[in-house]
């Protein structure tokens, strides 16, 4: 029993820290752009398969492939902002539909050229092997990924609390009209947020690619987690997102190691979120503020 509890707590921290990377960008978009970004799922697919395209298909060095993937992802985010979001900012149904179609297109393109049988594998392992934490053996790569989740989240928090641009983003999340009157360049901030939100996802996917299986439809699984975390934490609130990430991490670890039924992970998390929303409809933190 003690071993089970120990393992559950360890994986609560590991999974919760990874879920921070998965959910942070989605929460930011909800908080700043006030858009329920259903197209967010394409980022997970694009990270893996664009890197694989440059690395495997074009035979470029891995580092070059990653740099080109990041640049292309940033350009895609800018194109999405100007092509869909900025053009239809007051027509939310068009934005949601358009973003959803982009995610579906990314799935279909990846499946067409690199189906699951293609056995896509990115050698982005920083440190191979495993290490014993108590009585639990854990892949070192996962530990590094979890550490990066905490570090990246801390840097995001510091950025929004301490920098001029971060304060401008927070001002827009509080009151868009007043921000315009105060001279904040809202369009540039929106575009900046769209590009910024790709970074946590890229880090997460590159770190877990050598450890967990990848396939063209994996984006929806991570999107599912991002939605649960963001809704539970309070859409757009980073503080709530941090708390919710570890709660969902605990629920998943509990279902896997205490109940010993990993297939119940998502169902259990969904039930917890629904109960939470019945008790506190706004989520853990205020959705009106970014922090």
C-alpha positions, 0 to 999 in steps of 0.5 A, a space after each residue: 500500500 505504501 509503495 502504491 501511495 508513493 508511486 501515485 504521489 510521484 506520478 502526480 508531480 510528473 503528470 501535473 508538471 507535463 500537463 502544465 506544458 500541455 495546457 498553458 498555451 490553451 489557457 492563455 489563448 482563452 484568457 487573452 483572446 477570449 477564444 475557445 481554441 479548438 484548433 489547439 490540437 494541431 500544435 501537438 501533431 505539427 510539432 512531431 510531424 514537421 520535425 520528422 519531415 525535416 529530420 527524416 524526409 529531408 535528412 537534415 540534422 535534428 537541431 536544424 529540423 527543430 529550428 525549422 519546425 519552430 520557425 514554421 510553427 510561428 509562421 503558421 500561428 501568425 497566418 492563423 491569426 491574420 487569416 481567421 482570428 483578426 478577420 472574424 474577431 466578432 464572429 466567434 462561431 466562424 473562428 471556432 469552426 475555422 480553427 477546428 478545421 485546421 486541426 482536422 486538416 493537420 491530422 489528415 495530412 499527417 495520417 496521409 504521409 506518415 500513418 501510424 505504421 510509419 513508426 515515427 520516432 524523434 531521437 530527442 532524448 536528453 538523458 537515456 535510462 531510468 532512475 529509482 525514486 523511492 521504490 519507483 523506476 522512472 524514465 529520466 527523460 520524464 523527470 527532465 520533462 516535468 522539471 521543464 514544465 515547472 521552469 517554463 511555467 515559472 518563466 511565464 508567470 514572471 514574464 506576465 508579472 514583471 515585464 512591460 509586455 506581460 503587463 500589457 497582456 494582463 491589461 487586455 485580459 482584464 479590459 480590452 476597450 480600456 486597453 485600447 484607450 490607453 494606447 496598447 497595441 492590441 493586435 500586436 499583443 494578440 499575435 504575440 500571444 498566438 506565437 508565444 503559446 506554441 512554445 510550451 507545446 513544442 517543449 512538451 512534445 519534443 520531450 515526451 516523443 522518445 518516451 510515449 507513442 506518437 500518432 496522427 490523432 494524438 493531438 485530441 488526447 492532449 487537447 482533451 487534457 488541456 480543456 479539462 485543466 483550463 476549464 477546471 482552473 478557470 478559463 484563462 487564469 494561469 494560477 488556476 491552470 497550475 492548480 488544476 494541472 496537479 489535480 488532474 495529474 493526481 486523478 490520472 495517477 490515482 486511476 492508474 496505480 490505486 484503482 489499477 485501471 488506466 482506462 478510467 483516467 479520462 473518465 475519472 478526470 471528467 467526473 472530477 471536473 464536472 463536480 468541480 463546476 457544479 460546486 464552483 462554476 467559474 473554476 478554481 480561479 477567476 476567469 476575468 484575470 490572467 493571474 
